[in-house]
């Protein structure tokens, strides 16, 4: 009789342990999966680039919409696409009488190798070709110049256009030919620490 009572007590105790053991099970099943960091809400749309050949250069354009807080585009990466990736701004400046513009371009290309400077000069010409008639008429007697910038401000809830004749991501020394219809990816680095991988469509405009 005592033995039966002992067995019954052990069985009852085991039943009491079942919900306790279930509650202390694998934490990974009950905890949400961790992410790589909170998103700032920045969105990138209509990202495209002009076609260009191997060893040549092209600009990447897009629309960036800000998230909940102010942010800034501070860099870009395209290791498998181009030798050099920089954020650039193309501007139009009035020329002084007698100024040939060579000193202006030398100043813009400061910090680049001779090969990179020549490539940037060519890219400025491409940017000028992309400017429409309205832009050309609004800058009489001016010249186009292009230079790297440290960042592009992206205000909270605001929209920033990277477009020909303005801000853009410059790809110098393409590793392969980019033809109309091709796509490739670049990584955009933001001041908040967020990185956005963006698919770029190659098209004429």
Phi, psi and omega in degrees: 000315179298323180295321179295319178296321179297317180294321179295319180296319179295319179295319179296319179297322179296320178297322178293330182284337185302307180296328180294316179294324179295321180291333182261020182292194183301116181297332184296336181283332184263339182271142178293150179295139180284151178250179185273004181139153181289139180277141178277352180088004178294138179235144179240133180219164177049051180271127182209165178217155178279150177294149179197160183269169177303133181085349179270191185230157176206159177258148177247131185235155183188173172244129179246126179251127183290159179264221185282336182230161177299144179213185178201141172281121185244354180178174178209154181229135176208064188301327183265008185244316186216156179288325184224131179233122181220156171271128183236162171227130175259129180229164176244128183233144177290143179260138173289152179301133179086354180277123182279345181093351182292321179295323179299314181291322178300321180294319182294328185268008181304137179092356178253155174292168179301319180296318179294322180297317177297320180295321179292322176302316179296322181293325176299318178299319178297320179297320179297322179295329183278346180291136179277175184299325180297316179297318182295319182289335183281351182234063181295136177072006182268170176228149180275137175224150183225136181209155178294151174234154182286326184198164174233117183295137176236095183292151179303126178073358181268170180238132179240127180259123169264113189213161178305136181088004181215219176291147175194166172263124184261125174255115182249131179074065181298139181278342176206162181291136175254116181252156178305130181101342177289159172226151175208169184244144169231158178251125179262129180257129181247156183299332180290348184100351180285144174238130180241120176275123188238134177275129183252129177263133178272121180207170183287322179194000000 
